[in-house]
């Protein structure tokens, strides 16, 4: 697999990426880790405008699932500037009013890093993960984070600074609660969460007002993960990056008695961070990026015999990436944080 690269913009410490659909069009967006803007582009990479100038600190971008095509709503984390500067972090939402994008607070949630939305039996839910809960000094990890959950309203506009969405803690005591992956099964969503404690599977309530379920499925320190069927046998594998902001890529297979390691990349890749799962050219593929030394963007897949790693780009240092289809082309949008590049890649088998 190979990729043709096109740098479409420069954005200081670009970090989060997403697709945002409204007015009958698909758009791609990227936002910054620091106090910088969020930009929007068409699928060819032409800049369409600025959604906001700041304050930044955006770790996650996510379209609100119950918004209308002519009344778009975008969810985002805000003011998470680093693990050492995120006590004022929150989840916000943006609406378009008279052609301008206006910010509203959904909930204050110190140290919130990742979040996502999913539905089960017509009810939509939010799950949010805090990297930690407090700190007294730089690089203090003594106060673990949590997984937080809430049912989403049909009308998000009822919430604001003075009337915030109430979240409930589901799992506490999670150190370096960093990894986050949304999955689908039997027509509904569930989540995998990666922490120093291991990988947790989080299932939505079976019915409105029901109980959430959370289970640790792999007791290996995990910075991030994907849950896909790489070898094509009908069962998913866990591909993990470890430990926190670590250098090791491994794959674990469910043996029926828990997950067992079946592959570990022999090359160490410092500061593994970018991760996205996609179906490409008939295979389940993990798109992976690291932010130190070679700073590569990689495609990881199983060729029927063993795991293969193709280098798609080097030297850029992606913080995050995502796959999307543009006509008959498979594309990647990457926030190459270490070089301030917003880049599009066209993939070829």
C-alpha positions as a Markdown table, in Angstrom:
| # | Residue | x | y | z |
|---|---|---|---|---|
| 1 | Unk | 0.0 | 0.0 | 0.0 |
| 2 | Unk | 1.3 | 3.5 | -0.8 |
| 3 | Unk | 0.0 | 7.0 | -0.5 |
| 4 | Unk | 0.3 | 10.3 | -2.5 |
| 5 | Unk | 0.6 | 13.3 | -0.1 |
| 6 | Unk | -0.8 | 16.8 | -0.4 |
| 7 | Unk | -0.2 | 19.4 | 2.3 |
| 8 | Unk | -3.3 | 21.5 | 2.3 |
| 9 | Unk | -2.6 | 23.9 | 5.2 |
| 10 | Unk | -0.3 | 24.9 | 8.1 |
| 11 | Unk | -1.8 | 25.0 | 11.6 |
| 12 | Unk | 0.3 | 25.3 | 14.7 |
| 13 | Unk | 0.2 | 22.1 | 16.8 |
| 14 | Unk | -2.7 | 20.7 | 14.7 |
| 15 | Unk | -4.2 | 17.8 | 16.6 |
| 16 | Unk | -7.9 | 16.7 | 16.1 |
| 17 | Unk | -9.5 | 15.7 | 12.8 |
| 18 | Unk | -13.1 | 14.8 | 11.9 |
| 19 | Unk | -15.7 | 14.8 | 9.2 |
| 20 | Unk | -18.6 | 17.3 | 9.5 |
| 21 | Unk | -21.7 | 17.0 | 7.4 |
| 22 | Unk | -24.3 | 19.7 | 6.8 |
| 23 | Unk | -26.1 | 21.6 | 4.1 |
| 24 | Unk | -26.0 | 18.5 | 1.9 |
| 25 | Unk | -22.2 | 18.5 | 1.9 |
| 26 | Unk | -19.4 | 16.6 | 3.6 |
| 27 | Unk | -16.6 | 18.6 | 5.0 |
| 28 | Unk | -13.3 | 17.7 | 6.8 |
| 29 | Unk | -12.1 | 19.8 | 9.8 |
| 30 | Unk | -9.0 | 20.0 | 11.9 |
| 31 | Unk | -8.4 | 21.8 | 15.2 |
| 32 | Unk | -5.4 | 22.7 | 17.3 |
| 33 | Unk | -3.9 | 21.5 | 20.6 |
| 34 | Unk | -2.9 | 25.0 | 21.6 |
| 35 | Unk | -4.7 | 28.3 | 21.4 |
| 36 | Unk | -5.2 | 28.2 | 17.7 |
| 37 | Unk | -8.1 | 27.9 | 15.2 |
| 38 | Unk | -10.3 | 25.2 | 13.8 |
| 39 | Unk | -10.4 | 25.1 | 10.0 |
| 40 | Unk | -12.8 | 23.5 | 7.6 |
| 41 | Unk | -12.1 | 22.1 | 4.1 |
| 42 | Unk | -13.9 | 20.4 | 1.3 |
| 43 | Unk | -13.0 | 16.8 | 0.5 |
| 44 | Unk | -10.3 | 18.0 | -2.0 |
| 45 | Unk | -8.6 | 20.0 | 0.7 |
| 46 | Unk | -9.7 | 23.4 | -0.3 |
| 47 | Unk | -10.2 | 25.7 | 2.7 |
| 48 | Unk | -13.8 | 26.7 | 3.3 |
| 49 | Unk | -13.4 | 28.8 | 6.4 |
| 50 | Unk | -12.6 | 29.0 | 10.1 |
| 51 | Unk | -15.1 | 27.5 | 12.5 |
| 52 | Unk | -13.4 | 29.3 | 15.5 |
| 53 | Unk | -10.2 | 31.2 | 16.3 |
| 54 | Unk | -9.8 | 29.8 | 19.8 |
| 55 | Unk | -9.4 | 28.9 | 22.6 |
| 56 | Unk | -8.2 | 25.6 | 21.2 |
| 57 | Unk | -7.1 | 22.7 | 23.4 |
| 58 | Unk | -9.1 | 20.4 | 21.2 |
| 59 | Unk | -8.5 | 16.6 | 21.7 |
| 60 | Unk | -11.7 | 15.4 | 20.1 |
| 61 | Unk | -14.2 | 16.5 | 17.5 |
| 62 | Unk | -17.5 | 14.8 | 16.9 |
| 63 | Unk | -20.7 | 15.7 | 15.1 |
| 64 | Unk | -23.8 | 15.7 | 17.3 |
| 65 | Unk | -25.9 | 12.8 | 16.0 |
| 66 | Unk | -29.3 | 14.4 | 16.5 |
| 67 | Unk | -28.6 | 17.7 | 14.6 |
| 68 | Unk | -30.4 | 18.5 | 11.4 |
| 69 | Unk | -28.6 | 19.0 | 8.0 |
| 70 | Unk | -29.6 | 22.7 | 8.0 |
| 71 | Unk | -28.9 | 23.1 | 11.7 |
| 72 | Unk | -25.5 | 21.5 | 12.3 |
| 73 | Unk | -24.0 | 20.9 | 15.8 |
| 74 | Unk | -20.4 | 20.0 | 16.4 |
| 75 | Unk | -19.1 | 18.7 | 19.8 |
| 76 | Unk | -15.5 | 19.3 | 20.9 |
| 77 | Unk | -13.2 | 19.2 | 23.8 |
| 78 | Unk | -11.8 | 22.6 | 24.8 |
| 79 | Unk | -8.9 | 23.8 | 26.9 |
| 80 | Unk | -7.0 | 20.5 | 27.2 |
| 81 | Unk | -3.6 | 22.0 | 26.3 |
| 82 | Unk | -1.5 | 19.2 | 27.7 |
| 83 | Unk | -1.6 | 16.6 | 30.5 |
| 84 | Unk | -0.1 | 19.3 | 32.7 |
| 85 | Unk | -2.5 | 22.1 | 31.6 |
| 86 | Unk | -6.1 | 20.7 | 31.4 |
| 87 | Unk | -7.8 | 21.5 | 34.7 |
| 88 | Unk | -10.1 | 23.8 | 32.9 |
| 89 | Unk | -11.0 | 21.3 | 30.1 |
| 90 | Unk | -14.6 | 20.9 | 29.1 |
| 91 | Unk | -16.9 | 19.6 | 26.4 |
| 92 | Unk | -18.5 | 22.3 | 24.3 |
| 93 | Unk | -20.8 | 22.4 | 21.3 |
| 94 | Unk | -20.9 | 24.8 | 18.3 |
| 95 | Unk | -24.0 | 25.9 | 16.5 |
| 96 | Unk | -24.4 | 28.1 | 13.4 |
| 97 | Unk | -26.3 | 31.3 | 14.0 |
| 98 | Unk | -26.7 | 34.0 | 11.3 |
| 99 | Unk | -23.8 | 32.4 | 9.5 |
| 100 | Unk | -21.5 | 32.5 | 12.5 |
| 101 | Unk | -20.4 | 29.6 | 14.7 |
| 102 | Unk | -21.2 | 30.1 | 18.3 |
| 103 | Unk | -19.8 | 28.1 | 21.3 |
| 104 | Unk | -21.9 | 26.7 | 24.1 |
| 105 | Unk | -20.7 | 24.8 | 27.2 |
| 106 | Unk | -22.1 | 21.3 | 27.4 |
| 107 | Unk | -20.3 | 20.3 | 30.6 |
| 108 | Unk | -17.2 | 21.3 | 32.5 |
| 109 | Unk | -15.0 | 18.2 | 32.9 |
| 110 | Unk | -11.5 | 18.7 | 34.0 |
| 111 | Unk | -8.8 | 16.6 | 32.2 |
| 112 | Unk | -11.3 | 15.3 | 29.6 |
| 113 | Unk | -9.3 | 13.9 | 26.7 |
| 114 | Unk | -11.5 | 11.7 | 24.6 |
| 115 | Unk | -15.3 | 11.3 | 24.2 |
| 116 | Unk | -17.7 | 9.8 | 21.7 |
| 117 | Unk | -21.4 | 9.1 | 21.0 |
| 118 | Unk | -23.3 | 6.0 | 20.1 |
| 119 | Unk | -26.9 | 4.7 | 20.1 |
| 120 | Unk | -28.7 | 1.6 | 21.2 |
| 121 | Unk | -32.3 | 1.0 | 20.4 |
| 122 | Unk | -32.8 | 4.5 | 19.3 |
| 123 | Unk | -31.3 | 6.1 | 22.4 |
| 124 | Unk | -28.1 | 8.2 | 22.0 |
| 125 | Unk | -25.4 | 8.2 | 24.7 |
| 126 | Unk | -22.2 | 10.1 | 25.4 |
| 127 | Unk | -19.1 | 8.5 | 27.0 |
| 128 | Unk | -16.2 | 10.7 | 28.1 |
| 129 | Unk | -12.8 | 9.8 | 29.5 |
| 130 | Unk | -10.7 | 11.9 | 31.8 |
| 131 | Unk | -6.9 | 11.4 | 31.6 |
| 132 | Unk | -6.6 | 12.0 | 35.3 |
| 133 | Unk | -8.5 | 13.8 | 38.1 |
| 134 | Unk | -6.1 | 16.3 | 39.5 |
| 135 | Unk | -2.4 | 17.1 | 39.9 |
| 136 | Unk | -0.2 | 19.0 | 42.3 |
| 137 | Unk | 2.9 | 19.4 | 40.1 |
| 138 | Unk | 4.1 | 18.8 | 36.6 |
| 139 | Unk | 3.8 | 15.1 | 35.4 |
| 140 | Unk | 1.9 | 14.2 | 38.6 |
| 141 | Unk | -0.1 | 11.0 | 37.8 |
| 142 | Unk | -1.1 | 10.1 | 41.4 |
| 143 | Unk | -4.8 | 11.0 | 40.8 |
| 144 | Unk | -6.4 | 8.6 | 38.4 |
| 145 | Unk | -9.1 | 9.4 | 35.8 |
| 146 | Unk | -12.5 | 8.0 | 35.1 |
| 147 | Unk | -15.0 | 6.9 | 32.5 |
| 148 | Unk | -18.1 | 9.2 | 32.5 |
| 149 | Unk | -21.4 | 8.5 | 30.8 |
| 150 | Unk | -24.7 | 10.3 | 30.1 |
| 151 | Unk | -27.8 | 9.9 | 28.0 |
| 152 | Unk | -27.9 | 12.6 | 25.3 |
| 153 | Unk | -30.9 | 14.9 | 24.9 |
| 154 | Unk | -32.8 | 15.3 | 21.6 |
| 155 | Unk | -32.4 | 19.0 | 21.9 |
| 156 | Unk | -28.8 | 19.8 | 23.0 |
| 157 | Unk | -29.6 | 23.5 | 22.9 |
| 158 | Unk | -31.2 | 23.3 | 26.4 |
| 159 | Unk | -27.7 | 23.0 | 27.8 |
| 160 | Unk | -25.2 | 25.8 | 28.5 |
| 161 | Unk | -22.9 | 27.3 | 31.0 |
| 162 | Unk | -25.6 | 27.7 | 33.6 |
| 163 | Unk | -27.4 | 24.4 | 32.9 |
| 164 | Unk | -24.9 | 21.7 | 32.1 |
| 165 | Unk | -25.3 | 18.1 | 31.1 |
| 166 | Unk | -24.9 | 15.8 | 34.1 |
| 167 | Unk | -22.5 | 12.9 | 33.7 |
| 168 | Unk | -22.2 | 9.9 | 36.0 |
| 169 | Unk | -18.9 | 8.1 | 36.8 |
| 170 | Unk | -18.9 | 4.5 | 35.4 |
| 171 | Unk | -15.3 | 3.4 | 36.2 |
| 172 | Unk | -12.8 | 5.1 | 38.5 |
| 173 | Unk | -9.2 | 4.5 | 39.4 |
| 174 | Unk | -7.9 | 4.6 | 35.8 |
| 175 | Unk | -4.4 | 5.8 | 35.3 |
| 176 | Unk | -3.3 | 7.6 | 32.1 |
| 177 | Unk | -6.8 | 7.1 | 30.7 |
| 178 | Unk | -5.9 | 8.0 | 27.1 |
| 179 | Unk | -7.1 | 5.5 | 24.5 |
| 180 | Unk | -10.6 | 5.5 | 23.0 |
| 181 | Unk | -12.2 | 3.6 | 20.2 |
| 182 | Unk | -15.8 | 3.4 | 19.0 |
| 183 | Unk | -17.0 | 0.1 | 17.6 |
| 184 | Unk | -20.2 | -1.4 | 16.2 |
| 185 | Unk | -21.8 | -4.8 | 16.9 |
| 186 | Unk | -25.3 | -6.1 | 16.3 |
| 187 | Unk | -26.5 | -2.7 | 15.1 |
| 188 | Unk | -25.4 | -0.6 | 18.0 |
| 189 | Unk | -22.2 | 1.0 | 19.3 |
| 190 | Unk | -19.8 | 0.2 | 22.1 |
| 191 | Unk | -16.4 | 1.5 | 23.2 |
| 192 | Unk | -13.0 | 0.3 | 24.0 |
| 193 | Unk | -11.0 | 2.5 | 26.5 |
| 194 | Unk | -7.2 | 2.2 | 26.9 |
| 195 | Unk | -5.5 | 2.9 | 30.2 |
| 196 | Unk | -2.4 | 2.1 | 32.3 |
| 197 | Unk | -4.7 | -0.5 | 34.0 |
| 198 | Unk | -5.5 | -2.1 | 30.7 |
| 199 | Unk | -8.2 | -2.1 | 28.0 |
| 200 | Unk | -11.9 | -1.8 | 29.0 |
| 201 | Unk | -14.9 | -2.6 | 27.0 |
| 202 | Unk | -17.9 | -0.4 | 27.7 |
| 203 | Unk | -21.4 | -1.4 | 26.6 |
| 204 | Unk | -24.4 | 0.9 | 26.4 |
| 205 | Unk | -27.6 | 0.1 | 28.4 |
| 206 | Unk | -29.8 | -2.5 | 26.8 |
| 207 | Unk | -32.8 | -0.1 | 27.3 |
| 208 | Unk | -33.4 | 3.5 | 28.2 |
| 209 | Unk | -32.6 | 4.0 | 31.8 |
| 210 | Unk | -30.8 | 0.7 | 32.0 |
| 211 | Unk | -27.4 | -0.2 | 33.4 |
| 212 | Unk | -24.0 | 0.4 | 31.7 |
| 213 | Unk | -21.5 | -2.4 | 31.6 |
| 214 | Unk | -17.7 | -2.1 | 31.8 |
| 215 | Unk | -15.2 | -4.9 | 31.8 |
| 216 | Unk | -11.4 | -5.0 | 31.6 |
| 217 | Unk | -10.6 | -7.4 | 28.7 |
| 218 | Unk | -6.8 | -7.0 | 28.6 |
| 219 | Unk | -4.6 | -6.2 | 31.5 |
| 220 | Unk | -1.8 | -4.6 | 29.5 |
| 221 | Unk | -0.9 | -0.9 | 29.8 |
| 222 | Unk | -2.4 | 0.6 | 26.7 |
| 223 | Unk | -2.1 | 4.1 | 25.2 |
| 224 | Unk | -4.6 | 3.4 | 22.4 |
| 225 | Unk | -6.2 | 0.5 | 20.5 |
| 226 | Unk | -8.4 | -0.8 | 17.7 |
| 227 | Unk | -10.7 | -3.7 | 17.7 |
| 228 | Unk | -11.0 | -5.2 | 14.2 |
| 229 | Unk | -10.9 | -8.6 | 12.4 |
| 230 | Unk | -7.4 | -8.4 | 10.8 |
| 231 | Unk | -6.9 | -12.1 | 9.9 |
| 232 | Unk | -10.3 | -12.5 | 8.4 |
| 233 | Unk | -11.5 | -15.5 | 10.6 |
| 234 | Unk | -14.6 | -13.7 | 11.7 |
| 235 | Unk | -13.3 | -12.8 | 15.1 |
| 236 | Unk | -11.8 | -9.4 | 16.1 |
| 237 | Unk | -8.3 | -8.8 | 17.3 |
| 238 | Unk | -7.1 | -6.1 | 19.7 |
| 239 | Unk | -4.3 | -4.0 | 18.1 |
| 240 | Unk | -2.7 | -1.9 | 20.9 |
| 241 | Unk | -0.1 | 0.9 | 21.2 |
| 242 | Unk | 1.8 | 0.6 | 24.5 |
| 243 | Unk | 2.5 | 1.8 | 27.1 |
| 244 | Unk | 1.3 | 5.4 | 27.5 |
| 245 | Unk | 2.6 | 7.4 | 24.5 |
| 246 | Unk | 4.9 | 4.4 | 24.0 |
| 247 | Unk | 6.8 | 2.7 | 21.3 |
| 248 | Unk | 5.4 | -0.8 | 20.9 |
| 249 | Unk | 2.7 | -2.0 | 18.5 |
| 250 | Unk | 1.1 | -5.4 | 19.3 |
| 251 | Unk | -1.9 | -7.5 | 18.3 |
| 252 | Unk | -3.8 | -9.7 | 20.7 |
| 253 | Unk | -6.2 | -12.5 | 19.7 |
| 254 | Unk | -9.1 | -13.8 | 21.8 |
| 255 | Unk | -8.2 | -17.4 | 22.6 |
| 256 | Unk | -11.5 | -18.1 | 24.3 |
| 257 | Unk | -9.7 | -17.8 | 27.6 |
| 258 | Unk | -8.7 | -14.1 | 27.2 |
| 259 | Unk | -6.6 | -12.2 | 24.7 |
| 260 | Unk | -3.2 | -13.7 | 23.8 |
| 261 | Unk | -0.4 | -11.8 | 22.0 |
| 262 | Unk | 0.1 | -13.0 | 18.4 |
| 263 | Unk | 2.2 | -10.2 | 16.9 |
| 264 | Unk | 4.6 | -7.5 | 18.1 |
| 265 | Unk | 6.4 | -5.2 | 15.7 |
| 266 | Unk | 10.2 | -5.6 | 16.1 |
| 267 | Unk | 10.8 | -1.9 | 15.4 |
| 268 | Unk | 10.3 | 0.5 | 18.3 |
| 269 | Unk | 8.4 | 3.6 | 17.3 |
| 270 | Unk | 8.6 | 6.3 | 20.0 |
| 271 | Unk | 5.5 | 8.3 | 20.9 |
| 272 | Unk | 2.9 | 6.2 | 19.0 |
| 273 | Unk | -0.2 | 8.3 | 18.9 |
| 274 | Unk | -2.3 | 8.5 | 15.7 |
| 275 | Unk | -4.7 | 5.6 | 15.1 |
| 276 | Unk | -7.7 | 4.9 | 12.9 |
| 277 | Unk | -9.3 | 1.7 | 11.7 |
| 278 | Unk | -10.7 | 1.3 | 8.2 |
| 279 | Unk | -11.5 | -1.3 | 5.5 |
| 280 | Unk | -9.1 | -0.7 | 2.6 |
| 281 | Unk | -8.8 | -2.8 | -0.6 |
| 282 | Unk | -10.8 | -5.6 | 0.9 |
| 283 | Unk | -8.8 | -5.8 | 4.2 |
| 284 | Unk | -9.2 | -4.4 | 7.7 |
| 285 | Unk | -6.3 | -1.9 | 8.1 |
| 286 | Unk | -5.0 | 0.0 | 11.1 |
| 287 | Unk | -3.6 | 3.5 | 10.2 |
| 288 | Unk | -0.9 | 4.3 | 12.8 |
| 289 | Unk | 1.4 | 7.3 | 13.4 |
| 290 | Unk | 4.2 | 8.2 | 15.8 |
| 291 | Unk | 5.6 | 11.6 | 16.8 |
| 292 | Unk | 9.3 | 11.0 | 17.5 |
| 293 | Unk | 12.3 | 9.9 | 15.5 |
| 294 | Unk | 11.1 | 8.6 | 12.1 |
| 295 | Unk | 7.6 | 10.3 | 12.6 |
| 296 | Unk | 5.9 | 7.8 | 10.3 |
| 297 | Unk | 2.4 | 7.2 | 9.1 |
| 298 | Unk | 1.9 | 3.5 | 8.7 |
| 299 | Unk | -0.7 | 1.0 | 7.3 |
| 300 | Unk | -0.9 | -2.2 | 9.3 |
| 301 | Unk | -2.8 | -5.3 | 8.0 |
| 302 | Unk | -2.7 | -9.1 | 7.7 |
| 303 | Unk | -1.8 | -10.5 | 4.3 |
| 304 | Unk | -3.2 | -14.0 | 4.9 |
| 305 | Unk | 0.1 | -15.2 | 6.3 |
| 306 | Unk | 1.4 | -12.6 | 8.7 |
| 307 | Unk | 1.1 | -8.9 | 9.7 |
| 308 | Unk | 2.5 | -6.4 | 7.3 |
| 309 | Unk | 3.5 | -2.8 | 7.9 |
| 310 | Unk | 3.7 | -0.3 | 5.0 |
| 311 | Unk | 5.2 | 3.1 | 5.4 |
| 312 | Unk | 2.9 | 5.8 | 3.9 |
| 313 | Unk | 4.9 | 8.8 | 5.0 |
| 314 | Unk | 7.9 | 9.7 | 7.1 |
| 315 | Unk | 9.1 | 12.8 | 8.9 |
| 316 | Unk | 5.7 | 14.4 | 9.5 |
| 317 | Unk | 4.7 | 13.2 | 13.0 |
| 318 | Unk | 0.9 | 12.7 | 12.9 |
| 319 | Unk | -1.0 | 13.3 | 16.2 |
| 320 | Unk | -4.2 | 12.0 | 14.7 |
| 321 | Unk | -5.6 | 10.8 | 11.4 |
| 322 | Unk | -8.8 | 9.6 | 9.8 |
| 323 | Unk | -9.9 | 7.7 | 6.7 |
| 324 | Unk | -12.8 | 8.8 | 4.4 |
| 325 | Unk | -14.0 | 8.1 | 1.0 |
| 326 | Unk | -14.1 | 10.8 | -1.7 |
| 327 | Unk | -15.9 | 9.3 | -4.7 |
| 328 | Unk | -14.0 | 6.1 | -5.5 |
| 329 | Unk | -10.8 | 7.2 | -3.7 |
| 330 | Unk | -9.7 | 6.2 | -0.3 |
| 331 | Unk | -8.3 | 9.2 | 1.6 |
| 332 | Unk | -6.5 | 10.0 | 4.9 |
| 333 | Unk | -6.7 | 13.4 | 6.6 |
| 334 | Unk | -3.8 | 13.7 | 9.0 |
| 335 | Unk | -2.9 | 16.4 | 11.6 |
| 336 | Unk | 0.9 | 16.2 | 11.5 |
| 337 | Unk | 1.4 | 18.0 | 14.7 |
| 338 | Unk | 5.2 | 17.8 | 14.8 |
| 339 | Unk | 5.5 | 19.7 | 11.5 |
| 340 | Unk | 2.3 | 21.8 | 11.8 |
| 341 | Unk | 1.0 | 20.2 | 8.5 |
| 342 | Unk | -2.6 | 19.5 | 7.7 |
| 343 | Unk | -2.2 | 16.8 | 5.0 |
| 344 | Unk | -4.4 | 14.7 | 2.7 |
| 345 | Unk | -3.2 | 11.3 | 1.5 |
| 346 | Unk | -4.7 | 9.4 | -1.5 |
| 347 | Unk | -4.2 | 5.7 | -1.0 |
| 348 | Unk | -3.3 | 3.1 | -3.6 |
| 349 | Unk | -3.0 | -0.7 | -3.3 |
